[in-house]
Amino acid sequence: MNYALLTLAGIDDQRPEVDIRRYLSPKGIELMELAKVTCSRELGRYLLAHPTSVGDLFAAPLWNEQFRELFREMQQVPVDGFDRPLRVVHSLSDTSVPVPLTWAQLAEMQQHGANVEYQQLVAENHRESLMASMPESVAFAARVLSPR
């Protein structure tokens, strides 16, 4: 459910011409707006306390070729067009996102000339990776964002 709400929020923000709101129920709009201003973990906690089905999000059907392509596009990670270096962190113990997908993405980004720094963790799960990589990530941000 988190990914669905985050995807809807991304469509609403990045593709306003689609007018995704016309397909959403009042509950769908409320939860999409919540997804825009909260982290995934908090959103998950909210959804556990307020169970909602995906069907509750919609007031009109939208499963057609246009929306299948749009959802596919919104789930893609760009491989080029970056104006500064990127940092990617992934753990071998992450069961939410299989690490071979990240390796494939990194290879494609490098083939397209993206400047990518990669840190591989071993024992951390998906959620633990953020905090485990924080010291290196803060140092990376300081290097990349410092005035030249």
N, CA, C and O atoms as a GROMACS GRO file, in nm:
protein
  592
    1MET      N    1   0.083  -0.119   0.000
    1MET     CA    2   0.000   0.000   0.000
    1MET      C    3   0.088   0.126   0.000
    1MET      O    4   0.055   0.224  -0.067
    2ASN      N    5   0.200   0.122   0.076
    2ASN     CA    6   0.289   0.239   0.078
    2ASN      C    7   0.334   0.277  -0.062
    2ASN      O    8   0.327   0.394  -0.101
    3TYR      N    9   0.381   0.178  -0.137
    3TYR     CA   10   0.432   0.207  -0.271
    3TYR      C   11   0.322   0.263  -0.361
    3TYR      O   12   0.348   0.353  -0.441
    4ALA      N   13   0.201   0.210  -0.347
    4ALA     CA   14   0.090   0.262  -0.428
    4ALA      C   15   0.064   0.408  -0.395
    4ALA      O   16   0.047   0.490  -0.486
    5LEU      N   17   0.062   0.442  -0.267
    5LEU     CA   18   0.036   0.580  -0.228
    5LEU      C   19   0.151   0.673  -0.268
    5LEU      O   20   0.128   0.785  -0.312
    6LEU      N   21   0.274   0.625  -0.254
    6LEU     CA   22   0.388   0.707  -0.293
    6LEU      C   23   0.390   0.727  -0.445
    6LEU      O   24   0.428   0.834  -0.493
    7THR      N   25   0.349   0.626  -0.520
    7THR     CA   26   0.341   0.639  -0.665
    7THR      C   27   0.233   0.739  -0.704
    7THR      O   28   0.255   0.824  -0.790
    8LEU      N   29   0.117   0.731  -0.639
    8LEU     CA   30   0.010   0.827  -0.667
    8LEU      C   31   0.056   0.969  -0.634
    8LEU      O   32   0.027   1.062  -0.709
    9ALA      N   33   0.126   0.985  -0.522
    9ALA     CA   34   0.177   1.117  -0.484
    9ALA      C   35   0.276   1.168  -0.588
    9ALA      O   36   0.276   1.287  -0.620
   10GLY      N   37   0.359   1.080  -0.641
   10GLY     CA   38   0.454   1.119  -0.744
   10GLY      C   39   0.384   1.161  -0.872
   10GLY      O   40   0.424   1.258  -0.936
   11ILE      N   41   0.282   1.088  -0.910
   11ILE     CA   42   0.206   1.124  -1.030
   11ILE      C   43   0.139   1.259  -1.010
   11ILE      O   44   0.141   1.344  -1.100
   12ASP      N   45   0.079   1.280  -0.894
   12ASP     CA   46   0.012   1.407  -0.866
   12ASP      C   47   0.111   1.523  -0.872
   12ASP      O   48   0.078   1.631  -0.921
   13ASP      N   49   0.231   1.500  -0.820
   13ASP     CA   50   0.331   1.606  -0.816
   13ASP      C   51   0.399   1.629  -0.951
   13ASP      O   52   0.416   1.743  -0.994
   14GLN      N   53   0.437   1.521  -1.018
   14GLN     CA   54   0.520   1.532  -1.138
   14GLN      C   55   0.441   1.530  -1.269
   14GLN      O   56   0.492   1.573  -1.372
   15ARG      N   57   0.320   1.482  -1.266
   15ARG     CA   58   0.240   1.472  -1.389
   15ARG      C   59   0.101   1.531  -1.367
   15ARG      O   60   0.002   1.460  -1.381
   16PRO      N   61   0.093   1.661  -1.333
   16PRO     CA   62  -0.038   1.722  -1.302
   16PRO      C   63  -0.136   1.714  -1.418
   16PRO      O   64  -0.258   1.717  -1.396
   17GLU      N   65  -0.087   1.706  -1.541
   17GLU     CA   66  -0.178   1.699  -1.656
   17GLU      C   67  -0.262   1.571  -1.655
   17GLU      O   68  -0.366   1.565  -1.721
   18VAL      N   69  -0.219   1.469  -1.582
   18VAL     CA   70  -0.294   1.344  -1.572
   18VAL      C   71  -0.419   1.362  -1.486
   18VAL      O   72  -0.518   1.293  -1.504
   19ASP      N   73  -0.413   1.456  -1.391
   19ASP     CA   74  -0.524   1.481  -1.298
   19ASP      C   75  -0.565   1.353  -1.227
   19ASP      O   76  -0.682   1.312  -1.232
   20ILE      N   77  -0.469   1.290  -1.160
   20ILE     CA   78  -0.493   1.163  -1.092
   20ILE      C   79  -0.604   1.175  -0.987
   20ILE      O   80  -0.671   1.077  -0.956
   21ARG      N   81  -0.622   1.294  -0.934
   21ARG     CA   82  -0.723   1.315  -0.830
   21ARG      C   83  -0.865   1.280  -0.878
   21ARG      O   84  -0.948   1.239  -0.797
   22ARG      N   85  -0.893   1.296  -1.005
   22ARG     CA   86  -1.028   1.267  -1.054
   22ARG      C   87  -1.060   1.118  -1.046
   22ARG      O   88  -1.177   1.080  -1.055
   23TYR      N   89  -0.958   1.034  -1.030
   23TYR     CA   90  -0.978   0.890  -1.019
   23TYR      C   91  -0.981   0.844  -0.873
   23TYR      O   92  -1.015   0.728  -0.845
   24LEU      N   93  -0.946   0.934  -0.781
   24LEU     CA   94  -0.934   0.894  -0.641
   24LEU      C   95  -1.059   0.927  -0.561
   24LEU      O   96  -1.130   1.023  -0.589
   25SER      N   97  -1.084   0.843  -0.462
   25SER     CA   98  -1.191   0.870  -0.366
   25SER      C   99  -1.141   0.976  -0.268
   25SER      O  100  -1.022   1.004  -0.264
   26PRO      N  101  -1.229   1.034  -0.189
   26PRO     CA  102  -1.182   1.126  -0.085
   26PRO      C  103  -1.077   1.061   0.006
   26PRO      O  104  -0.980   1.127   0.045
   27LYS      N  105  -1.095   0.934   0.040
   27LYS     CA  106  -0.997   0.862   0.122
   27LYS      C  107  -0.865   0.850   0.046
   27LYS      O  108  -0.758   0.865   0.105
   28GLY      N  109  -0.871   0.823  -0.083
   28GLY     CA  110  -0.750   0.813  -0.165
   28GLY      C  111  -0.675   0.945  -0.169
   28GLY      O  112  -0.552   0.946  -0.158
   29ILE      N  113  -0.745   1.054  -0.184
   29ILE     CA  114  -0.680   1.186  -0.186
   29ILE      C  115  -0.618   1.215  -0.050
   29ILE      O  116  -0.505   1.264  -0.042
   30GLU      N  117  -0.691   1.185   0.056
   30GLU     CA  118  -0.639   1.207   0.193
   30GLU      C  119  -0.509   1.130   0.216
   30GLU      O  120  -0.411   1.185   0.267
   31LEU      N  121  -0.508   1.002   0.178
   31LEU     CA  122  -0.389   0.920   0.200
   31LEU      C  123  -0.275   0.959   0.106
   31LEU      O  124  -0.158   0.953   0.145
   32MET      N  125  -0.307   0.998  -0.016
   32MET     CA  126  -0.204   1.045  -0.109
   32MET      C  127  -0.137   1.170  -0.052
   32MET      O  128  -0.015   1.182  -0.056
   33GLU      N  129  -0.216   1.262   0.002
   33GLU     CA  130  -0.161   1.383   0.063
   33GLU      C  131  -0.075   1.349   0.184
   33GLU      O  132   0.029   1.411   0.205
   34LEU      N  133  -0.117   1.252   0.262
   34LEU     CA  134  -0.037   1.207   0.376
   34LEU      C  135   0.096   1.150   0.327
   34LEU      O  136   0.200   1.175   0.389
   35ALA      N  137   0.094   1.075   0.218
   35ALA     CA  138   0.216   1.017   0.163
   35ALA      C  139   0.315   1.124   0.118
   35ALA      O  140   0.436   1.101   0.117
   36LYS      N  141   0.265   1.241   0.082
   36LYS     CA  142   0.352   1.350   0.037
   36LYS      C  143   0.430   1.414   0.150
   36LYS      O  144   0.536   1.472   0.127
   37VAL      N  145   0.380   1.403   0.272
   37VAL     CA  146   0.441   1.478   0.382
   37VAL      C  147   0.495   1.391   0.495
   37VAL      O  148   0.535   1.442   0.599
   38THR      N  149   0.495   1.262   0.476
   38THR     CA  150   0.543   1.174   0.581
   38THR      C  151   0.638   1.070   0.522
   38THR      O  152   0.638   1.047   0.401
   39CYS      N  153   0.716   1.009   0.606
   39CYS     CA  154   0.808   0.905   0.558
   39CYS      C  155   0.733   0.774   0.544
   39CYS      O  156   0.623   0.757   0.598
   40SER      N  157   0.792   0.683   0.473
   40SER     CA  158   0.729   0.554   0.444
   40SER      C  159   0.696   0.479   0.573
   40SER      O  160   0.592   0.415   0.582
   41ARG      N  161   0.785   0.486   0.670
   41ARG     CA  162   0.763   0.413   0.796
   41ARG      C  163   0.642   0.468   0.871
   41ARG      O  164   0.558   0.392   0.919
   42GLU      N  165   0.633   0.601   0.879
   42GLU     CA  166   0.517   0.663   0.946
   42GLU      C  167   0.388   0.632   0.870
   42GLU      O  168   0.284   0.606   0.930
   43LEU      N  169   0.396   0.635   0.739
   43LEU     CA  170   0.280   0.602   0.657
   43LEU      C  171   0.236   0.458   0.684
   43LEU      O  172   0.116   0.431   0.696
   44GLY      N  173   0.331   0.369   0.694
   44GLY     CA  174   0.301   0.229   0.724
   44GLY      C  175   0.234   0.214   0.860
   44GLY      O  176   0.139   0.136   0.874
   45ARG      N  177   0.283   0.287   0.958
   45ARG     CA  178   0.220   0.282   1.092
   45ARG      C  179   0.077   0.334   1.086
   45ARG      O  180  -0.013   0.276   1.148
   46TYR      N  181   0.057   0.442   1.013
   46TYR     CA  182  -0.077   0.497   1.000
   46TYR      C  183  -0.171   0.394   0.936
   46TYR      O  184  -0.283   0.375   0.982
   47LEU      N  185  -0.123   0.329   0.831
   47LEU     CA  186  -0.206   0.231   0.761
   47LEU      C  187  -0.235   0.109   0.847
   47LEU      O  188  -0.341   0.048   0.834
   48LEU      N  189  -0.142   0.071   0.934
   48LEU     CA  190  -0.169  -0.039   1.026
   48LEU      C  191  -0.280  -0.003   1.123
   48LEU      O  192  -0.365  -0.086   1.156
   49ALA      N  193  -0.280   0.122   1.169
   49ALA     CA  194  -0.382   0.168   1.263
   49ALA      C  195  -0.514   0.200   1.194
   49ALA      O  196  -0.619   0.198   1.259
   50HIS      N  197  -0.509   0.228   1.064
   50HIS     CA  198  -0.629   0.263   0.986
   50HIS      C  199  -0.632   0.178   0.859
   50HIS      O  200  -0.606   0.229   0.750
   51PRO      N  201  -0.663   0.049   0.872
   51PRO     CA  202  -0.658  -0.041   0.756
   51PRO      C  203  -0.742   0.011   0.639
   51PRO      O  204  -0.857   0.053   0.655
   52THR      N  205  -0.682   0.006   0.523
   52THR     CA  206  -0.745   0.054   0.400
   52THR      C  207  -0.705  -0.041   0.287
   52THR      O  208  -0.590  -0.084   0.281
   53SER      N  209  -0.797  -0.073   0.200
   53SER     CA  210  -0.762  -0.156   0.085
   53SER      C  211  -0.729  -0.064  -0.034
   53SER      O  212  -0.770   0.052  -0.036
   54VAL      N  213  -0.657  -0.117  -0.129
   54VAL     CA  214  -0.625  -0.040  -0.248
   54VAL      C  215  -0.753   0.005  -0.318
   54VAL      O  216  -0.759   0.116  -0.371
   55GLY      N  217  -0.854  -0.079  -0.317
   55GLY     CA  218  -0.981  -0.043  -0.379
   55GLY      C  219  -1.046   0.078  -0.315
   55GLY      O  220  -1.120   0.151  -0.381
   56ASP      N  221  -1.020   0.100  -0.186
   56ASP     CA  222  -1.075   0.217  -0.116
   56ASP      C  223  -1.016   0.348  -0.166
   56ASP      O  224  -1.071   0.455  -0.140
   57LEU      N  225  -0.904   0.341  -0.237
   57LEU     CA  226  -0.836   0.463  -0.283
   57LEU      C  227  -0.903   0.525  -0.406
   57LEU      O  228  -0.888   0.644  -0.432
   58PHE      N  229  -0.977   0.444  -0.480
   58PHE     CA  230  -1.023   0.487  -0.611
   58PHE      C  231  -1.174   0.508  -0.619
   58PHE      O  232  -1.252   0.434  -0.559
   59ALA      N  233  -1.212   0.609  -0.696
   59ALA     CA  234  -1.352   0.638  -0.724
   59ALA      C  235  -1.388   0.597  -0.866
   59ALA      O  236  -1.505   0.581  -0.899
   60ALA      N  237  -1.287   0.580  -0.950
   60ALA     CA  238  -1.308   0.543  -1.090
   60ALA      C  239  -1.196   0.450  -1.134
   60ALA      O  240  -1.083   0.462  -1.086
   61PRO      N  241  -1.226   0.357  -1.224
   61PRO     CA  242  -1.121   0.267  -1.272
   61PRO      C  243  -1.019   0.341  -1.358
   61PRO      O  244  -1.053   0.433  -1.432
   62LEU      N  245  -0.896   0.299  -1.347
   62LEU     CA  246  -0.793   0.362  -1.429
   62LEU      C  247  -0.697   0.261  -1.489
   62LEU      O  248  -0.590   0.298  -1.537
   63TRP      N  249  -0.732   0.134  -1.486
   63TRP     CA  250  -0.639   0.034  -1.537
   63TRP      C  251  -0.658   0.019  -1.687
   63TRP      O  252  -0.736  -0.063  -1.735
   64ASN      N  253  -0.584   0.101  -1.760
   64ASN     CA  254  -0.584   0.096  -1.906
   64ASN      C  255  -0.439   0.113  -1.952
   64ASN      O  256  -0.350   0.130  -1.869
   65GLU      N  257  -0.417   0.110  -2.080
   65GLU     CA  258  -0.279   0.116  -2.131
   65GLU      C  259  -0.209   0.245  -2.091
   65GLU      O  260  -0.090   0.242  -2.057
   66GLN      N  261  -0.279   0.357  -2.092
   66GLN     CA  262  -0.217   0.485  -2.052
   66GLN      C  263  -0.165   0.478  -1.909
   66GLN      O  264  -0.052   0.520  -1.882
   67PHE      N  265  -0.245   0.425  -1.818
   67PHE     CA  266  -0.204   0.420  -1.679
   67PHE      C  267  -0.102   0.309  -1.654
   67PHE      O  268  -0.014   0.326  -1.570
   68ARG      N  269  -0.112   0.198  -1.723
   68ARG     CA  270  -0.008   0.095  -1.709
   68ARG      C  271   0.127   0.153  -1.746
   68ARG      O  272   0.225   0.130  -1.676
   69GLU      N  273   0.133   0.227  -1.856
   69GLU     CA  274   0.259   0.289  -1.899
   69GLU      C  275   0.304   0.395  -1.799
   69GLU      O  276   0.423   0.404  -1.767
   70LEU      N  277   0.212   0.474  -1.750
   70LEU     CA  278   0.246   0.578  -1.652
   70LEU      C  279   0.300   0.516  -1.523
   70LEU      O  280   0.400   0.563  -1.470
   71PHE      N  281   0.236   0.411  -1.472
   71PHE     CA  282   0.285   0.346  -1.351
   71PHE      C  283   0.422   0.283  -1.375
   71PHE      O  284   0.509   0.289  -1.288
   72ARG      N  285   0.441   0.225  -1.490
   72ARG     CA  286   0.572   0.167  -1.525
   72ARG      C  287   0.678   0.277  -1.525
   72ARG      O  288   0.787   0.259  -1.470
   73GLU      N  289   0.646   0.390  -1.587
   73GLU     CA  290   0.738   0.504  -1.594
   73GLU      C  291   0.770   0.557  -1.454
   73GLU      O  292   0.886   0.588  -1.425
   74MET      N  293   0.669   0.567  -1.368
   74MET     CA  294   0.691   0.623  -1.235
   74MET      C  295   0.773   0.530  -1.146
   74MET      O  296   0.830   0.575  -1.046
   75GLN      N  297   0.779   0.402  -1.180
   75GLN     CA  298   0.856   0.307  -1.100
   75GLN      C  299   1.000   0.292  -1.150
   75GLN      O  300   1.081   0.225  -1.086
   76GLN      N  301   1.032   0.351  -1.263
   76GLN     CA  302   1.166   0.341  -1.320
   76GLN      C  303   1.262   0.437  -1.250
   76GLN      O  304   1.224   0.549  -1.214
   77VAL      N  305   1.382   0.394  -1.231
   77VAL     CA  306   1.487   0.481  -1.177
   77VAL      C  307   1.567   0.532  -1.297
   77VAL      O  308   1.613   0.451  -1.377
   78PRO      N  309   1.585   0.662  -1.310
   78PRO     CA  310   1.662   0.715  -1.423
   78PRO      C  311   1.804   0.660  -1.424
   78PRO      O  312   1.860   0.626  -1.320
   79VAL      N  313   1.862   0.651  -1.542
   79VAL     CA  314   2.000   0.603  -1.555
   79VAL      C  315   2.094   0.712  -1.603
   79VAL      O  316   2.215   0.691  -1.608
   80ASP      N  317   2.041   0.828  -1.639
   80ASP     CA  318   2.127   0.937  -1.684
   80ASP      C  319   2.059   1.072  -1.657
   80ASP      O  320   1.947   1.078  -1.606
   81GLY      N  321   2.129   1.179  -1.692
   81GLY     CA  322   2.073   1.312  -1.674
   81GLY      C  323   2.101   1.373  -1.539
   81GLY      O  324   2.041   1.475  -1.504
   82PHE      N  325   2.190   1.315  -1.461
   82PHE     CA  326   2.222   1.367  -1.328
   82PHE      C  327   2.327   1.477  -1.339
   82PHE      O  328   2.422   1.464  -1.417
   83ASP      N  329   2.311   1.582  -1.262
   83ASP     CA  330   2.405   1.694  -1.270
   83ASP      C  331   2.512   1.689  -1.160
   83ASP      O  332   2.594   1.780  -1.149
   84ARG      N  333   2.510   1.584  -1.079
   84ARG     CA  334   2.613   1.566  -0.976
   84ARG      C  335   2.623   1.419  -0.940
   84ARG      O  336   2.538   1.339  -0.980
   85PRO      N  337   2.725   1.382  -0.865
   85PRO     CA  338   2.740   1.241  -0.827
   85PRO      C  339   2.623   1.190  -0.743
   85PRO      O  340   2.554   1.266  -0.675
   86LEU      N  341   2.602   1.060  -0.750
   86LEU     CA  342   2.498   0.992  -0.672
   86LEU      C  343   2.561   0.894  -0.576
   86LEU      O  344   2.673   0.849  -0.597
   87ARG      N  345   2.488   0.863  -0.472
   87ARG     CA  346   2.532   0.762  -0.376
   87ARG      C  347   2.421   0.659  -0.363
   87ARG      O  348   2.305   0.694  -0.342
   88VAL      N  349   2.458   0.532  -0.374
   88VAL     CA  350   2.362   0.422  -0.361
   88VAL      C  351   2.415   0.330  -0.252
   88VAL      O  352   2.533   0.294  -0.250
   89VAL      N  353   2.326   0.292  -0.160
   89VAL     CA  354   2.361   0.201  -0.052
   89VAL      C  355   2.266   0.083  -0.057
   89VAL      O  356   2.145   0.101  -0.073
   90HIS      N  357   2.319  -0.038  -0.045
   90HIS     CA  358   2.234  -0.157  -0.046
   90HIS      C  359   2.300  -0.265   0.038
   90HIS      O  360   2.422  -0.279   0.037
   91SER      N  361   2.219  -0.340   0.109
   91SER     CA  362   2.270  -0.448   0.192
   91SER      C  363   2.238  -0.584   0.129
   91SER      O  364   2.132  -0.604   0.069
   92LEU      N  365   2.331  -0.674   0.143
   92LEU     CA  366   2.309  -0.810   0.095
   92LEU      C  367   2.196  -0.879   0.172
   92LEU      O  368   2.140  -0.977   0.124
   93SER      N  369   2.162  -0.827   0.290
   93SER     CA  370   2.054  -0.885   0.372
   93SER      C  371   1.919  -0.819   0.348
   93SER      O  372   1.822  -0.851   0.417
   94ASP      N  373   1.911  -0.727   0.253
   94ASP     CA  374   1.786  -0.658   0.223
   94ASP      C  375   1.693  -0.755   0.151
   94ASP      O  376   1.725  -0.803   0.042
   95THR      N  377   1.578  -0.783   0.211
   95THR     CA  378   1.481  -0.872   0.148
   95THR      C  379   1.368  -0.794   0.082
   95THR      O  380   1.280  -0.854   0.020
   96SER      N  381   1.368  -0.661   0.095
   96SER     CA  382   1.265  -0.579   0.032
   96SER      C  383   1.298  -0.552  -0.114
   96SER      O  384   1.209  -0.554  -0.200
   97VAL      N  385   1.424  -0.526  -0.142
   97VAL     CA  386   1.470  -0.501  -0.279
   97VAL      C  387   1.587  -0.596  -0.304
   97VAL      O  388   1.691  -0.584  -0.240
   98PRO      N  389   1.572  -0.688  -0.396
   98PRO     CA  390   1.682  -0.783  -0.423
   98PRO      C  391   1.806  -0.709  -0.475
   98PRO      O  392   1.797  -0.628  -0.567
   99VAL      N  393   1.920  -0.737  -0.415
   99VAL     CA  394   2.044  -0.666  -0.449
   99VAL      C  395   2.082  -0.683  -0.596
   99VAL      O  396   2.143  -0.591  -0.651
  100PRO      N  397   2.052  -0.794  -0.664
  100PRO     CA  398   2.087  -0.800  -0.807
  100PRO      C  399   2.018  -0.691  -0.890
  100PRO      O  400   2.072  -0.648  -0.992
  101LEU      N  401   1.900  -0.646  -0.848
  101LEU     CA  402   1.835  -0.536  -0.919
  101LEU      C  403   1.918  -0.408  -0.906
  101LEU      O  404   1.931  -0.332  -1.002
  102THR      N  405   1.972  -0.386  -0.788
  102THR     CA  406   2.056  -0.267  -0.768
  102THR      C  407   2.184  -0.278  -0.850
  102THR      O  408   2.226  -0.181  -0.912
  103TRP      N  409   2.245  -0.395  -0.851
  103TRP     CA  410   2.368  -0.413  -0.930
  103TRP      C  411   2.340  -0.386  -1.078
  103TRP      O  412   2.420  -0.322  -1.145
  104ALA      N  413   2.228  -0.435  -1.128
  104ALA     CA  414   2.193  -0.412  -1.268
  104ALA      C  415   2.170  -0.263  -1.294
  104ALA      O  416   2.214  -0.210  -1.395
  105GLN      N  417   2.102  -0.198  -1.202
  105GLN     CA  418   2.077  -0.053  -1.215
  105GLN      C  419   2.208   0.024  -1.214
  105GLN      O  420   2.227   0.115  -1.295
  106LEU      N  421   2.299  -0.012  -1.124
  106LEU     CA  422   2.429   0.055  -1.118
  106LEU      C  423   2.508   0.037  -1.247
  106LEU      O  424   2.568   0.132  -1.297
  107ALA      N  425   2.507  -0.083  -1.301
  107ALA     CA  426   2.579  -0.110  -1.426
  107ALA      C  427   2.523  -0.024  -1.539
  107ALA      O  428   2.598   0.032  -1.618
  108GLU      N  429   2.389  -0.016  -1.546
  108GLU     CA  430   2.327   0.065  -1.650
  108GLU      C  431   2.358   0.213  -1.632
  108GLU      O  432   2.382   0.284  -1.729
  109MET      N  433   2.357   0.259  -1.508
  109MET     CA  434   2.390   0.400  -1.481
  109MET      C  435   2.535   0.430  -1.523
  109MET      O  436   2.562   0.533  -1.585
  110GLN      N  437   2.626   0.341  -1.488
  110GLN     CA  438   2.765   0.362  -1.524
  110GLN      C  439   2.784   0.359  -1.676
  110GLN      O  440   2.864   0.435  -1.730
  111GLN      N  441   2.712   0.272  -1.745
  111GLN     CA  442   2.718   0.268  -1.892
  111GLN      C  443   2.671   0.399  -1.953
  111GLN      O  444   2.716   0.437  -2.061
  112HIS      N  445   2.581   0.467  -1.884
  112HIS     CA  446   2.530   0.596  -1.932
  112HIS      C  447   2.610   0.713  -1.878
  112HIS      O  448   2.571   0.829  -1.898
  113GLY      N  449   2.722   0.686  -1.811
  113GLY     CA  450   2.811   0.792  -1.767
  113GLY      C  451   2.777   0.856  -1.634
  113GLY      O  452   2.837   0.957  -1.598
  114ALA      N  453   2.684   0.799  -1.560
  114ALA     CA  454   2.651   0.855  -1.429
  114ALA      C  455   2.767   0.832  -1.333
  114ALA      O  456   2.829   0.725  -1.334
  115ASN      N  457   2.795   0.931  -1.251
  115ASN     CA  458   2.898   0.922  -1.149
  115ASN      C  459   2.831   0.870  -1.022
  115ASN      O  460   2.764   0.945  -0.951
  116VAL      N  461   2.849   0.740  -0.994
  116VAL     CA  462   2.779   0.674  -0.884
  116VAL      C  463   2.878   0.615  -0.785
  116VAL      O  464   2.970   0.543  -0.823
  117GLU      N  465   2.858   0.647  -0.658
  117GLU     CA  466   2.934   0.587  -0.549
  117GLU      C  467   2.844   0.480  -0.487
  117GLU      O  468   2.727   0.506  -0.459
  118TYR      N  469   2.898   0.361  -0.466
  118TYR     CA  470   2.818   0.250  -0.413
  118TYR      C  471   2.878   0.199  -0.283
  118TYR      O  472   2.998   0.175  -0.274
  119GLN      N  473   2.793   0.184  -0.182
  119GLN     CA  474   2.834   0.123  -0.056
  119GLN      C  475   2.750  -0.002  -0.037
  119GLN      O  476   2.627   0.004  -0.036
  120GLN      N  477   2.816  -0.115  -0.022
  120GLN     CA  478   2.745  -0.240   0.002
  120GLN      C  479   2.757  -0.278   0.148
  120GLN      O  480   2.867  -0.289   0.202
  121LEU      N  481   2.644  -0.298   0.210
  121LEU     CA  482   2.639  -0.344   0.348
  121LEU      C  483   2.615  -0.494   0.346
  121LEU      O  484   2.582  -0.552   0.242
  122VAL      N  485   2.631  -0.558   0.461
  122VAL     CA  486   2.617  -0.703   0.464
  122VAL      C  487   2.501  -0.750   0.551
  122VAL      O  488   2.417  -0.827   0.505
  123ALA      N  489   2.494  -0.705   0.674
  123ALA     CA  490   2.401  -0.764   0.771
  123ALA      C  491   2.272  -0.684   0.791
  123ALA      O  492   2.178  -0.735   0.853
  124GLU      N  493   2.265  -0.563   0.740
  124GLU     CA  494   2.151  -0.477   0.767
  124GLU      C  495   2.032  -0.511   0.677
  124GLU      O  496   2.049  -0.547   0.560
  125ASN      N  497   1.911  -0.499   0.733
  125ASN     CA  498   1.793  -0.516   0.650
  125ASN      C  499   1.763  -0.385   0.578
  125ASN      O  500   1.839  -0.289   0.590
  126HIS      N  501   1.653  -0.381   0.505
  126HIS     CA  502   1.618  -0.262   0.426
  126HIS      C  503   1.612  -0.136   0.512
  126HIS      O  504   1.669  -0.033   0.476
  127ARG      N  505   1.544  -0.143   0.623
  127ARG     CA  506   1.527  -0.026   0.710
  127ARG      C  507   1.655   0.012   0.782
  127ARG      O  508   1.681   0.131   0.801
  128GLU      N  509   1.735  -0.084   0.821
  128GLU     CA  510   1.857  -0.056   0.897
  128GLU      C  511   1.966   0.006   0.811
  128GLU      O  512   2.059   0.068   0.864
  129SER      N  513   1.957  -0.010   0.680
  129SER     CA  514   2.062   0.038   0.590
  129SER      C  515   2.082   0.189   0.598
  129SER      O  516   2.194   0.238   0.590
  130LEU      N  517   1.973   0.263   0.612
  130LEU     CA  518   1.983   0.409   0.617
  130LEU      C  519   2.072   0.453   0.732
  130LEU      O  520   2.166   0.531   0.711
  131MET      N  521   2.044   0.406   0.851
  131MET     CA  522   2.123   0.449   0.968
  131MET      C  523   2.264   0.392   0.964
  131MET      O  524   2.359   0.459   1.003
  132ALA      N  525   2.278   0.270   0.916
  132ALA     CA  526   2.411   0.208   0.910
  132ALA      C  527   2.504   0.283   0.815
  132ALA      O  528   2.625   0.286   0.836
  133SER      N  529   2.448   0.344   0.712
  133SER     CA  530   2.530   0.414   0.612
  133SER      C  531   2.538   0.564   0.637
  133SER      O  532   2.601   0.636   0.560
  134MET      N  533   2.476   0.612   0.743
  134MET     CA  534   2.465   0.755   0.766
  134MET      C  535   2.600   0.828   0.772
  134MET      O  536   2.613   0.932   0.707
  135PRO      N  537   2.700   0.780   0.844
  135PRO     CA  538   2.827   0.856   0.847
  135PRO      C  539   2.886   0.878   0.707
  135PRO      O  540   2.930   0.989   0.674
  136GLU      N  541   2.888   0.773   0.626
  136GLU     CA  542   2.942   0.786   0.491
  136GLU      C  543   2.853   0.873   0.404
  136GLU      O  544   2.902   0.948   0.319
  137SER      N  545   2.723   0.863   0.424
  137SER     CA  546   2.629   0.942   0.345
  137SER      C  547   2.639   1.091   0.378
  137SER      O  548   2.631   1.175   0.288
  138VAL      N  549   2.656   1.123   0.505
  138VAL     CA  550   2.672   1.264   0.545
  138VAL      C  551   2.802   1.320   0.486
  138VAL      O  552   2.804   1.432   0.436
  139ALA      N  553   2.909   1.241   0.492
  139ALA     CA  554   3.036   1.286   0.433
  139ALA      C  555   3.022   1.305   0.282
  139ALA      O  556   3.074   1.402   0.226
  140PHE      N  557   2.952   1.215   0.216
  140PHE     CA  558   2.928   1.227   0.072
  140PHE      C  559   2.851   1.355   0.042
  140PHE      O  560   2.888   1.431  -0.048
  141ALA      N  561   2.745   1.379   0.116
  141ALA     CA  562   2.664   1.500   0.094
  141ALA      C  563   2.748   1.626   0.116
  141ALA      O  564   2.736   1.723   0.040
  142ALA      N  565   2.831   1.624   0.216
  142ALA     CA  566   2.917   1.742   0.242
  142ALA      C  567   3.012   1.765   0.123
  142ALA      O  568   3.033   1.880   0.084
  143ARG      N  569   3.067   1.659   0.067
  143ARG     CA  570   3.157   1.672  -0.049
  143ARG      C  571   3.083   1.723  -0.171
  143ARG      O  572   3.130   1.814  -0.240
  144VAL      N  573   2.967   1.664  -0.199
  144VAL     CA  574   2.893   1.695  -0.321
  144VAL      C  575   2.827   1.832  -0.315
  144VAL      O  576   2.818   1.901  -0.416
  145LEU      N  577   2.781   1.870  -0.198
  145LEU     CA  578   2.707   1.994  -0.185
  145LEU      C  579   2.792   2.115  -0.146
  145LEU      O  580   2.742   2.227  -0.143
  146SER      N  581   2.919   2.092  -0.116
  146SER     CA  582   3.004   2.204  -0.075
  146SER      C  583   3.031   2.295  -0.196
  146SER      O  584   3.043   2.248  -0.309
  147PRO      N  585   3.040   2.426  -0.170
  147PRO     CA  586   3.070   2.517  -0.280
  147PRO      C  587   3.206   2.485  -0.341
  147PRO      O  588   3.300   2.448  -0.270
  148ARG      N  589   3.214   2.498  -0.469
  148ARG     CA  590   3.339   2.465  -0.538
  148ARG      C  591   3.429   2.584  -0.553
  148ARG      O  592   3.538   2.573  -0.608
   0.00000   0.00000   0.00000
